[in-house]
C-alpha cells in the first residue's frame, strides 16, 4: 500500500519497515506496538486499531511524503548520508572497493570512489547520477514542507 513512501523515508534515513499486503491488521498493529513504531496506512480500519497509527490521506507519493513528514514533525536533510537500504531498510556501512569488486559492474568499480553496503541484504550503493536526482527530489519535498 505504501511501499514507495517507505522507500523514500529510508532514503531520508528513517527506519521504515514495510510489510507486504496480506498481513492481518491485528498482527500489523501488534508489531508496530511491540517495536514502538508509527503505523502508516491508507486503510481507515487499520488506522483505528492502535494509538500510534497515522492515516495517510493523500494518494500521490509526493503528497504522501510531505504529509507524513509534516504530520510527524520530521525535518530531514536533503542528502543521502543517513540513508538506509531502499530495498530492505538495513543499515548502510562504508566498505572498501575491494570488498565489493565482485558485486558491481566493472565501469562502476573504476569510476566510483565510495561504496556502502547493506548489513541485511548485502546490496551495494555508490554515488552516481541517480544519487543527484534523488537528492534534488528530496530538496523538493523539503521545500514543500517549508512553504
Phi and psi in radians as a Rosetta constraint file:
Dihedral C 1 N 2 CA 2 C 2 CIRCULARHARMONIC -2.235 0.35
Dihedral N 2 CA 2 C 2 N 3 CIRCULARHARMONIC 0.628 0.35
Dihedral C 2 N 3 CA 3 C 3 CIRCULARHARMONIC -1.084 0.35
Dihedral N 3 CA 3 C 3 N 4 CIRCULARHARMONIC -0.725 0.35
Dihedral C 3 N 4 CA 4 C 4 CIRCULARHARMONIC -1.172 0.35
Dihedral N 4 CA 4 C 4 N 5 CIRCULARHARMONIC -0.656 0.35
Dihedral C 4 N 5 CA 5 C 5 CIRCULARHARMONIC -1.075 0.35
Dihedral N 5 CA 5 C 5 N 6 CIRCULARHARMONIC -0.774 0.35
Dihedral C 5 N 6 CA 6 C 6 CIRCULARHARMONIC -1.036 0.35
Dihedral N 6 CA 6 C 6 N 7 CIRCULARHARMONIC -0.756 0.35
Dihedral C 6 N 7 CA 7 C 7 CIRCULARHARMONIC -1.056 0.35
Dihedral N 7 CA 7 C 7 N 8 CIRCULARHARMONIC -0.777 0.35
Dihedral C 7 N 8 CA 8 C 8 CIRCULARHARMONIC -1.211 0.35
Dihedral N 8 CA 8 C 8 N 9 CIRCULARHARMONIC -0.618 0.35
Dihedral C 8 N 9 CA 9 C 9 CIRCULARHARMONIC -1.084 0.35
Dihedral N 9 CA 9 C 9 N 10 CIRCULARHARMONIC -0.642 0.35
Dihedral C 9 N 10 CA 10 C 10 CIRCULARHARMONIC -1.155 0.35
Dihedral N 10 CA 10 C 10 N 11 CIRCULARHARMONIC -0.717 0.35
Dihedral C 10 N 11 CA 11 C 11 CIRCULARHARMONIC -1.000 0.35
Dihedral N 11 CA 11 C 11 N 12 CIRCULARHARMONIC -0.671 0.35
Dihedral C 11 N 12 CA 12 C 12 CIRCULARHARMONIC -1.312 0.35
Dihedral N 12 CA 12 C 12 N 13 CIRCULARHARMONIC -0.150 0.35
Dihedral C 12 N 13 CA 13 C 13 CIRCULARHARMONIC 1.757 0.35
Dihedral N 13 CA 13 C 13 N 14 CIRCULARHARMONIC 0.141 0.35
Dihedral C 13 N 14 CA 14 C 14 CIRCULARHARMONIC -1.542 0.35
Dihedral N 14 CA 14 C 14 N 15 CIRCULARHARMONIC 2.468 0.35
Dihedral C 14 N 15 CA 15 C 15 CIRCULARHARMONIC -1.290 0.35
Dihedral N 15 CA 15 C 15 N 16 CIRCULARHARMONIC 1.801 0.35
Dihedral C 15 N 16 CA 16 C 16 CIRCULARHARMONIC -2.240 0.35
Dihedral N 16 CA 16 C 16 N 17 CIRCULARHARMONIC 1.690 0.35
Dihedral C 16 N 17 CA 17 C 17 CIRCULARHARMONIC -1.333 0.35
Dihedral N 17 CA 17 C 17 N 18 CIRCULARHARMONIC 2.477 0.35
Dihedral C 17 N 18 CA 18 C 18 CIRCULARHARMONIC -2.258 0.35
Dihedral N 18 CA 18 C 18 N 19 CIRCULARHARMONIC 2.213 0.35
Dihedral C 18 N 19 CA 19 C 19 CIRCULARHARMONIC -1.904 0.35
Dihedral N 19 CA 19 C 19 N 20 CIRCULARHARMONIC 2.390 0.35
Dihedral C 19 N 20 CA 20 C 20 CIRCULARHARMONIC -1.091 0.35
Dihedral N 20 CA 20 C 20 N 21 CIRCULARHARMONIC 2.666 0.35
Dihedral C 20 N 21 CA 21 C 21 CIRCULARHARMONIC -0.969 0.35
Dihedral N 21 CA 21 C 21 N 22 CIRCULARHARMONIC 2.657 0.35
Dihedral C 21 N 22 CA 22 C 22 CIRCULARHARMONIC 1.949 0.35
Dihedral N 22 CA 22 C 22 N 23 CIRCULARHARMONIC -0.241 0.35
Dihedral C 22 N 23 CA 23 C 23 CIRCULARHARMONIC -1.350 0.35
Dihedral N 23 CA 23 C 23 N 24 CIRCULARHARMONIC 2.304 0.35
Dihedral C 23 N 24 CA 24 C 24 CIRCULARHARMONIC -1.094 0.35
Dihedral N 24 CA 24 C 24 N 25 CIRCULARHARMONIC 2.510 0.35
Dihedral C 24 N 25 CA 25 C 25 CIRCULARHARMONIC -0.927 0.35
Dihedral N 25 CA 25 C 25 N 26 CIRCULARHARMONIC -0.813 0.35
Dihedral C 25 N 26 CA 26 C 26 CIRCULARHARMONIC -1.068 0.35
Dihedral N 26 CA 26 C 26 N 27 CIRCULARHARMONIC -0.595 0.35
Dihedral C 26 N 27 CA 27 C 27 CIRCULARHARMONIC -1.181 0.35
Dihedral N 27 CA 27 C 27 N 28 CIRCULARHARMONIC -0.785 0.35
Dihedral C 27 N 28 CA 28 C 28 CIRCULARHARMONIC -1.035 0.35
Dihedral N 28 CA 28 C 28 N 29 CIRCULARHARMONIC -0.817 0.35
Dihedral C 28 N 29 CA 29 C 29 CIRCULARHARMONIC -1.088 0.35
Dihedral N 29 CA 29 C 29 N 30 CIRCULARHARMONIC -0.749 0.35
Dihedral C 29 N 30 CA 30 C 30 CIRCULARHARMONIC -1.179 0.35
Dihedral N 30 CA 30 C 30 N 31 CIRCULARHARMONIC -0.694 0.35
Dihedral C 30 N 31 CA 31 C 31 CIRCULARHARMONIC -1.089 0.35
Dihedral N 31 CA 31 C 31 N 32 CIRCULARHARMONIC -0.807 0.35
Dihedral C 31 N 32 CA 32 C 32 CIRCULARHARMONIC -1.064 0.35
Dihedral N 32 CA 32 C 32 N 33 CIRCULARHARMONIC -0.746 0.35
Dihedral C 32 N 33 CA 33 C 33 CIRCULARHARMONIC -1.121 0.35
Dihedral N 33 CA 33 C 33 N 34 CIRCULARHARMONIC -0.809 0.35
Dihedral C 33 N 34 CA 34 C 34 CIRCULARHARMONIC -1.209 0.35
Dihedral N 34 CA 34 C 34 N 35 CIRCULARHARMONIC -0.468 0.35
Dihedral C 34 N 35 CA 35 C 35 CIRCULARHARMONIC -1.732 0.35
Dihedral N 35 CA 35 C 35 N 36 CIRCULARHARMONIC 0.126 0.35
Dihedral C 35 N 36 CA 36 C 36 CIRCULARHARMONIC 0.913 0.35
Dihedral N 36 CA 36 C 36 N 37 CIRCULARHARMONIC 0.840 0.35
Dihedral C 36 N 37 CA 37 C 37 CIRCULARHARMONIC -1.885 0.35
Dihedral N 37 CA 37 C 37 N 38 CIRCULARHARMONIC 2.754 0.35
Dihedral C 37 N 38 CA 38 C 38 CIRCULARHARMONIC -1.393 0.35
Dihedral N 38 CA 38 C 38 N 39 CIRCULARHARMONIC 2.413 0.35
Dihedral C 38 N 39 CA 39 C 39 CIRCULARHARMONIC -1.797 0.35
Dihedral N 39 CA 39 C 39 N 40 CIRCULARHARMONIC 1.939 0.35
Dihedral C 39 N 40 CA 40 C 40 CIRCULARHARMONIC -1.702 0.35
Dihedral N 40 CA 40 C 40 N 41 CIRCULARHARMONIC 2.283 0.35
Dihedral C 40 N 41 CA 41 C 41 CIRCULARHARMONIC -2.672 0.35
Dihedral N 41 CA 41 C 41 N 42 CIRCULARHARMONIC 2.767 0.35
Dihedral C 41 N 42 CA 42 C 42 CIRCULARHARMONIC -1.809 0.35
Dihedral N 42 CA 42 C 42 N 43 CIRCULARHARMONIC -0.018 0.35
Dihedral C 42 N 43 CA 43 C 43 CIRCULARHARMONIC -1.581 0.35
Dihedral N 43 CA 43 C 43 N 44 CIRCULARHARMONIC 1.998 0.35
Dihedral C 43 N 44 CA 44 C 44 CIRCULARHARMONIC -1.060 0.35
Dihedral N 44 CA 44 C 44 N 45 CIRCULARHARMONIC -0.708 0.35
Dihedral C 44 N 45 CA 45 C 45 CIRCULARHARMONIC -1.129 0.35
Dihedral N 45 CA 45 C 45 N 46 CIRCULARHARMONIC -0.746 0.35
Dihedral C 45 N 46 CA 46 C 46 CIRCULARHARMONIC -1.151 0.35
Dihedral N 46 CA 46 C 46 N 47 CIRCULARHARMONIC -0.682 0.35
Dihedral C 46 N 47 CA 47 C 47 CIRCULARHARMONIC -1.083 0.35
Dihedral N 47 CA 47 C 47 N 48 CIRCULARHARMONIC -0.423 0.35
Dihedral C 47 N 48 CA 48 C 48 CIRCULARHARMONIC -1.481 0.35
Dihedral N 48 CA 48 C 48 N 49 CIRCULARHARMONIC -0.064 0.35
Dihedral C 48 N 49 CA 49 C 49 CIRCULARHARMONIC -1.352 0.35
Dihedral N 49 CA 49 C 49 N 50 CIRCULARHARMONIC -0.652 0.35
Dihedral C 49 N 50 CA 50 C 50 CIRCULARHARMONIC -2.326 0.35
Dihedral N 50 CA 50 C 50 N 51 CIRCULARHARMONIC 2.957 0.35
Dihedral C 50 N 51 CA 51 C 51 CIRCULARHARMONIC -1.318 0.35
Dihedral N 51 CA 51 C 51 N 52 CIRCULARHARMONIC -0.375 0.35
Dihedral C 51 N 52 CA 52 C 52 CIRCULARHARMONIC -2.050 0.35
Dihedral N 52 CA 52 C 52 N 53 CIRCULARHARMONIC 0.936 0.35
Dihedral C 52 N 53 CA 53 C 53 CIRCULARHARMONIC -1.964 0.35
Dihedral N 53 CA 53 C 53 N 54 CIRCULARHARMONIC 2.603 0.35
Dihedral C 53 N 54 CA 54 C 54 CIRCULARHARMONIC -2.281 0.35
Dihedral N 54 CA 54 C 54 N 55 CIRCULARHARMONIC 2.022 0.35
Dihedral C 54 N 55 CA 55 C 55 CIRCULARHARMONIC -1.386 0.35
Dihedral N 55 CA 55 C 55 N 56 CIRCULARHARMONIC 2.008 0.35
Dihedral C 55 N 56 CA 56 C 56 CIRCULARHARMONIC -1.435 0.35
Dihedral N 56 CA 56 C 56 N 57 CIRCULARHARMONIC 2.021 0.35
Dihedral C 56 N 57 CA 57 C 57 CIRCULARHARMONIC -1.498 0.35
Dihedral N 57 CA 57 C 57 N 58 CIRCULARHARMONIC -0.530 0.35
Dihedral C 57 N 58 CA 58 C 58 CIRCULARHARMONIC -1.478 0.35
Dihedral N 58 CA 58 C 58 N 59 CIRCULARHARMONIC 2.797 0.35
Dihedral C 58 N 59 CA 59 C 59 CIRCULARHARMONIC -1.815 0.35
Dihedral N 59 CA 59 C 59 N 60 CIRCULARHARMONIC -0.626 0.35
Dihedral C 59 N 60 CA 60 C 60 CIRCULARHARMONIC -1.420 0.35
Dihedral N 60 CA 60 C 60 N 61 CIRCULARHARMONIC 2.486 0.35
Dihedral C 60 N 61 CA 61 C 61 CIRCULARHARMONIC -0.932 0.35
Dihedral N 61 CA 61 C 61 N 62 CIRCULARHARMONIC -0.855 0.35
Dihedral C 61 N 62 CA 62 C 62 CIRCULARHARMONIC -0.990 0.35
Dihedral N 62 CA 62 C 62 N 63 CIRCULARHARMONIC -0.775 0.35
Dihedral C 62 N 63 CA 63 C 63 CIRCULARHARMONIC -1.199 0.35
Dihedral N 63 CA 63 C 63 N 64 CIRCULARHARMONIC -0.663 0.35
Dihedral C 63 N 64 CA 64 C 64 CIRCULARHARMONIC -1.076 0.35
Dihedral N 64 CA 64 C 64 N 65 CIRCULARHARMONIC -0.776 0.35
Dihedral C 64 N 65 CA 65 C 65 CIRCULARHARMONIC -1.124 0.35
Dihedral N 65 CA 65 C 65 N 66 CIRCULARHARMONIC -0.788 0.35
Dihedral C 65 N 66 CA 66 C 66 CIRCULARHARMONIC -1.119 0.35
Dihedral N 66 CA 66 C 66 N 67 CIRCULARHARMONIC -0.710 0.35
Dihedral C 66 N 67 CA 67 C 67 CIRCULARHARMONIC -1.063 0.35
Dihedral N 67 CA 67 C 67 N 68 CIRCULARHARMONIC -0.860 0.35
Dihedral C 67 N 68 CA 68 C 68 CIRCULARHARMONIC -1.153 0.35
Dihedral N 68 CA 68 C 68 N 69 CIRCULARHARMONIC -0.811 0.35
Dihedral C 68 N 69 CA 69 C 69 CIRCULARHARMONIC -1.040 0.35
Dihedral N 69 CA 69 C 69 N 70 CIRCULARHARMONIC -0.726 0.35
Dihedral C 69 N 70 CA 70 C 70 CIRCULARHARMONIC -1.199 0.35
Dihedral N 70 CA 70 C 70 N 71 CIRCULARHARMONIC -0.875 0.35
Dihedral C 70 N 71 CA 71 C 71 CIRCULARHARMONIC -1.168 0.35
Dihedral N 71 CA 71 C 71 N 72 CIRCULARHARMONIC -0.490 0.35
Dihedral C 71 N 72 CA 72 C 72 CIRCULARHARMONIC -1.694 0.35
Dihedral N 72 CA 72 C 72 N 73 CIRCULARHARMONIC 0.109 0.35
Dihedral C 72 N 73 CA 73 C 73 CIRCULARHARMONIC 0.964 0.35
Dihedral N 73 CA 73 C 73 N 74 CIRCULARHARMONIC 0.742 0.35
Dihedral C 73 N 74 CA 74 C 74 CIRCULARHARMONIC -1.638 0.35
Dihedral N 74 CA 74 C 74 N 75 CIRCULARHARMONIC 2.344 0.35
Dihedral C 74 N 75 CA 75 C 75 CIRCULARHARMONIC -2.209 0.35
Dihedral N 75 CA 75 C 75 N 76 CIRCULARHARMONIC 1.412 0.35
Dihedral C 75 N 76 CA 76 C 76 CIRCULARHARMONIC -1.363 0.35
Dihedral N 76 CA 76 C 76 N 77 CIRCULARHARMONIC 2.930 0.35
Dihedral C 76 N 77 CA 77 C 77 CIRCULARHARMONIC -1.758 0.35
Dihedral N 77 CA 77 C 77 N 78 CIRCULARHARMONIC 2.668 0.35
Dihedral C 77 N 78 CA 78 C 78 CIRCULARHARMONIC -1.539 0.35
Dihedral N 78 CA 78 C 78 N 79 CIRCULARHARMONIC 1.268 0.35
Dihedral C 78 N 79 CA 79 C 79 CIRCULARHARMONIC -2.742 0.35
Dihedral N 79 CA 79 C 79 N 80 CIRCULARHARMONIC 2.960 0.35
Dihedral C 79 N 80 CA 80 C 80 CIRCULARHARMONIC -1.856 0.35
Dihedral N 80 CA 80 C 80 N 81 CIRCULARHARMONIC 0.258 0.35
Dihedral C 80 N 81 CA 81 C 81 CIRCULARHARMONIC -1.075 0.35
Dihedral N 81 CA 81 C 81 N 82 CIRCULARHARMONIC -0.643 0.35
Dihedral C 81 N 82 CA 82 C 82 CIRCULARHARMONIC -1.814 0.35
Dihedral N 82 CA 82 C 82 N 83 CIRCULARHARMONIC 0.122 0.35
Dihedral C 82 N 83 CA 83 C 83 CIRCULARHARMONIC -1.065 0.35
Dihedral N 83 CA 83 C 83 N 84 CIRCULARHARMONIC 2.702 0.35
Dihedral C 83 N 84 CA 84 C 84 CIRCULARHARMONIC -1.934 0.35
Dihedral N 84 CA 84 C 84 N 85 CIRCULARHARMONIC 3.002 0.35
Dihedral C 84 N 85 CA 85 C 85 CIRCULARHARMONIC -1.072 0.35
Dihedral N 85 CA 85 C 85 N 86 CIRCULARHARMONIC 2.177 0.35
Dihedral C 85 N 86 CA 86 C 86 CIRCULARHARMONIC -1.170 0.35
Dihedral N 86 CA 86 C 86 N 87 CIRCULARHARMONIC -0.366 0.35
Dihedral C 86 N 87 CA 87 C 87 CIRCULARHARMONIC -1.551 0.35
Dihedral N 87 CA 87 C 87 N 88 CIRCULARHARMONIC -0.800 0.35
Dihedral C 87 N 88 CA 88 C 88 CIRCULARHARMONIC -2.180 0.35
Dihedral N 88 CA 88 C 88 N 89 CIRCULARHARMONIC -0.054 0.35
Dihedral C 88 N 89 CA 89 C 89 CIRCULARHARMONIC 1.390 0.35
Dihedral N 89 CA 89 C 89 N 90 CIRCULARHARMONIC 0.137 0.35
Dihedral C 89 N 90 CA 90 C 90 CIRCULARHARMONIC -1.187 0.35
Dihedral N 90 CA 90 C 90 N 91 CIRCULARHARMONIC 2.882 0.35
Dihedral C 90 N 91 CA 91 C 91 CIRCULARHARMONIC -1.457 0.35
Dihedral N 91 CA 91 C 91 N 92 CIRCULARHARMONIC 2.410 0.35
Dihedral C 91 N 92 CA 92 C 92 CIRCULARHARMONIC -1.697 0.35
Dihedral N 92 CA 92 C 92 N 93 CIRCULARHARMONIC 2.307 0.35
Dihedral C 92 N 93 CA 93 C 93 CIRCULARHARMONIC -2.084 0.35
Dihedral N 93 CA 93 C 93 N 94 CIRCULARHARMONIC 2.493 0.35
Dihedral C 93 N 94 CA 94 C 94 CIRCULARHARMONIC -1.148 0.35
Dihedral N 94 CA 94 C 94 N 95 CIRCULARHARMONIC 2.398 0.35
Dihedral C 94 N 95 CA 95 C 95 CIRCULARHARMONIC -2.349 0.35
Dihedral N 95 CA 95 C 95 N 96 CIRCULARHARMONIC 2.755 0.35
Dihedral C 95 N 96 CA 96 C 96 CIRCULARHARMONIC -1.396 0.35
Dihedral N 96 CA 96 C 96 N 97 CIRCULARHARMONIC 2.652 0.35
Dihedral C 96 N 97 CA 97 C 97 CIRCULARHARMONIC -0.878 0.35
Dihedral N 97 CA 97 C 97 N 98 CIRCULARHARMONIC -0.772 0.35
Dihedral C 97 N 98 CA 98 C 98 CIRCULARHARMONIC -1.080 0.35
Dihedral N 98 CA 98 C 98 N 99 CIRCULARHARMONIC -0.546 0.35
Dihedral C 98 N 99 CA 99 C 99 CIRCULARHARMONIC -1.193 0.35
Dihedral N 99 CA 99 C 99 N 100 CIRCULARHARMONIC -0.450 0.35
Dihedral C 99 N 100 CA 100 C 100 CIRCULARHARMONIC -2.061 0.35
Dihedral N 100 CA 100 C 100 N 101 CIRCULARHARMONIC 0.098 0.35
Dihedral C 100 N 101 CA 101 C 101 CIRCULARHARMONIC -0.911 0.35
Dihedral N 101 CA 101 C 101 N 102 CIRCULARHARMONIC -0.692 0.35
Dihedral C 101 N 102 CA 102 C 102 CIRCULARHARMONIC -1.370 0.35
Dihedral N 102 CA 102 C 102 N 103 CIRCULARHARMONIC -0.146 0.35
Dihedral C 102 N 103 CA 103 C 103 CIRCULARHARMONIC -1.824 0.35
Dihedral N 103 CA 103 C 103 N 104 CIRCULARHARMONIC -0.110 0.35
Dihedral C 103 N 104 CA 104 C 104 CIRCULARHARMONIC -2.178 0.35
Dihedral N 104 CA 104 C 104 N 105 CIRCULARHARMONIC 2.758 0.35
Dihedral C 104 N 105 CA 105 C 105 CIRCULARHARMONIC -1.084 0.35
Dihedral N 105 CA 105 C 105 N 106 CIRCULARHARMONIC 2.573 0.35
Dihedral C 105 N 106 CA 106 C 106 CIRCULARHARMONIC -0.970 0.35
Dihedral N 106 CA 106 C 106 N 107 CIRCULARHARMONIC -0.702 0.35
Dihedral C 106 N 107 CA 107 C 107 CIRCULARHARMONIC -1.067 0.35
Dihedral N 107 CA 107 C 107 N 108 CIRCULARHARMONIC -0.752 0.35
Dihedral C 107 N 108 CA 108 C 108 CIRCULARHARMONIC -1.122 0.35
Dihedral N 108 CA 108 C 108 N 109 CIRCULARHARMONIC -0.698 0.35
Dihedral C 108 N 109 CA 109 C 109 CIRCULARHARMONIC -1.027 0.35
Dihedral N 109 CA 109 C 109 N 110 CIRCULARHARMONIC -0.629 0.35
Dihedral C 109 N 110 CA 110 C 110 CIRCULARHARMONIC -1.542 0.35
Dihedral N 110 CA 110 C 110 N 111 CIRCULARHARMONIC -0.341 0.35
Dihedral C 110 N 111 CA 111 C 111 CIRCULARHARMONIC -1.871 0.35
Dihedral N 111 CA 111 C 111 N 112 CIRCULARHARMONIC -0.568 0.35
Dihedral C 111 N 112 CA 112 C 112 CIRCULARHARMONIC -1.381 0.35
Dihedral N 112 CA 112 C 112 N 113 CIRCULARHARMONIC 2.576 0.35
Dihedral C 112 N 113 CA 113 C 113 CIRCULARHARMONIC -1.905 0.35
Dihedral N 113 CA 113 C 113 N 114 CIRCULARHARMONIC -0.365 0.35
Dihedral C 113 N 114 CA 114 C 114 CIRCULARHARMONIC -2.273 0.35
Dihedral N 114 CA 114 C 114 N 115 CIRCULARHARMONIC 2.546 0.35
Dihedral C 114 N 115 CA 115 C 115 CIRCULARHARMONIC -2.408 0.35
Dihedral N 115 CA 115 C 115 N 116 CIRCULARHARMONIC 2.540 0.35
Dihedral C 115 N 116 CA 116 C 116 CIRCULARHARMONIC -2.312 0.35
Dihedral N 116 CA 116 C 116 N 117 CIRCULARHARMONIC 2.542 0.35
Dihedral C 116 N 117 CA 117 C 117 CIRCULARHARMONIC -2.229 0.35
Dihedral N 117 CA 117 C 117 N 118 CIRCULARHARMONIC 2.489 0.35
Dihedral C 117 N 118 CA 118 C 118 CIRCULARHARMONIC -1.314 0.35
Dihedral N 118 CA 118 C 118 N 119 CIRCULARHARMONIC 2.323 0.35
Dihedral C 118 N 119 CA 119 C 119 CIRCULARHARMONIC -1.317 0.35
Dihedral N 119 CA 119 C 119 N 120 CIRCULARHARMONIC -0.209 0.35
Dihedral C 119 N 120 CA 120 C 120 CIRCULARHARMONIC -1.757 0.35
Dihedral N 120 CA 120 C 120 N 121 CIRCULARHARMONIC -0.964 0.35
Dihedral C 120 N 121 CA 121 C 121 CIRCULARHARMONIC -1.800 0.35
Dihedral N 121 CA 121 C 121 N 122 CIRCULARHARMONIC -0.172 0.35
Dihedral C 121 N 122 CA 122 C 122 CIRCULARHARMONIC 1.462 0.35
Dihedral N 122 CA 122 C 122 N 123 CIRCULARHARMONIC -0.004 0.35
Dihedral C 122 N 123 CA 123 C 123 CIRCULARHARMONIC -1.033 0.35
Dihedral N 123 CA 123 C 123 N 124 CIRCULARHARMONIC 2.505 0.35
Dihedral C 123 N 124 CA 124 C 124 CIRCULARHARMONIC -1.900 0.35
Dihedral N 124 CA 124 C 124 N 125 CIRCULARHARMONIC 2.396 0.35
Dihedral C 124 N 125 CA 125 C 125 CIRCULARHARMONIC -2.135 0.35
Dihedral N 125 CA 125 C 125 N 126 CIRCULARHARMONIC 2.590 0.35
Dihedral C 125 N 126 CA 126 C 126 CIRCULARHARMONIC -2.616 0.35
Dihedral N 126 CA 126 C 126 N 127 CIRCULARHARMONIC 2.717 0.35
Dihedral C 126 N 127 CA 127 C 127 CIRCULARHARMONIC -1.209 0.35
Dihedral N 127 CA 127 C 127 N 128 CIRCULARHARMONIC 2.393 0.35
Dihedral C 127 N 128 CA 128 C 128 CIRCULARHARMONIC -2.747 0.35
Dihedral N 128 CA 128 C 128 N 129 CIRCULARHARMONIC -2.953 0.35
Dihedral C 128 N 129 CA 129 C 129 CIRCULARHARMONIC -1.103 0.35
Dihedral N 129 CA 129 C 129 N 130 CIRCULARHARMONIC -0.562 0.35
Dihedral C 129 N 130 CA 130 C 130 CIRCULARHARMONIC -1.113 0.35
Dihedral N 130 CA 130 C 130 N 131 CIRCULARHARMONIC -0.590 0.35
Dihedral C 130 N 131 CA 131 C 131 CIRCULARHARMONIC -1.089 0.35
Dihedral N 131 CA 131 C 131 N 132 CIRCULARHARMONIC -0.766 0.35
Dihedral C 131 N 132 CA 132 C 132 CIRCULARHARMONIC -1.113 0.35
Dihedral N 132 CA 132 C 132 N 133 CIRCULARHARMONIC -0.690 0.35
Dihedral C 132 N 133 CA 133 C 133 CIRCULARHARMONIC -1.150 0.35
Dihedral N 133 CA 133 C 133 N 134 CIRCULARHARMONIC -0.694 0.35
Dihedral C 133 N 134 CA 134 C 134 CIRCULARHARMONIC -1.105 0.35
Dihedral N 134 CA 134 C 134 N 135 CIRCULARHARMONIC -0.808 0.35
Dihedral C 134 N 135 CA 135 C 135 CIRCULARHARMONIC -1.120 0.35
Dihedral N 135 CA 135 C 135 N 136 CIRCULARHARMONIC -0.688 0.35
Dihedral C 135 N 136 CA 136 C 136 CIRCULARHARMONIC -1.063 0.35
Dihedral N 136 CA 136 C 136 N 137 CIRCULARHARMONIC -0.759 0.35
Dihedral C 136 N 137 CA 137 C 137 CIRCULARHARMONIC -1.177 0.35
Dihedral N 137 CA 137 C 137 N 138 CIRCULARHARMONIC -0.655 0.35
Dihedral C 137 N 138 CA 138 C 138 CIRCULARHARMONIC -0.997 0.35
Dihedral N 138 CA 138 C 138 N 139 CIRCULARHARMONIC -0.773 0.35
Dihedral C 138 N 139 CA 139 C 139 CIRCULARHARMONIC -1.095 0.35
Dihedral N 139 CA 139 C 139 N 140 CIRCULARHARMONIC -0.635 0.35
Dihedral C 139 N 140 CA 140 C 140 CIRCULARHARMONIC -1.063 0.35
Dihedral N 140 CA 140 C 140 N 141 CIRCULARHARMONIC -0.749 0.35
Dihedral C 140 N 141 CA 141 C 141 CIRCULARHARMONIC -1.101 0.35
Dihedral N 141 CA 141 C 141 N 142 CIRCULARHARMONIC -0.776 0.35
Dihedral C 141 N 142 CA 142 C 142 CIRCULARHARMONIC -1.113 0.35
Dihedral N 142 CA 142 C 142 N 143 CIRCULARHARMONIC -0.734 0.35
Dihedral C 142 N 143 CA 143 C 143 CIRCULARHARMONIC -1.042 0.35
Dihedral N 143 CA 143 C 143 N 144 CIRCULARHARMONIC -0.711 0.35
Dihedral C 143 N 144 CA 144 C 144 CIRCULARHARMONIC -1.140 0.35
Dihedral N 144 CA 144 C 144 N 145 CIRCULARHARMONIC -0.621 0.35
Dihedral C 144 N 145 CA 145 C 145 CIRCULARHARMONIC -1.113 0.35
Dihedral N 145 CA 145 C 145 N 146 CIRCULARHARMONIC -0.631 0.35
Dihedral C 145 N 146 CA 146 C 146 CIRCULARHARMONIC -1.486 0.35
Dihedral N 146 CA 146 C 146 N 147 CIRCULARHARMONIC -0.100 0.35
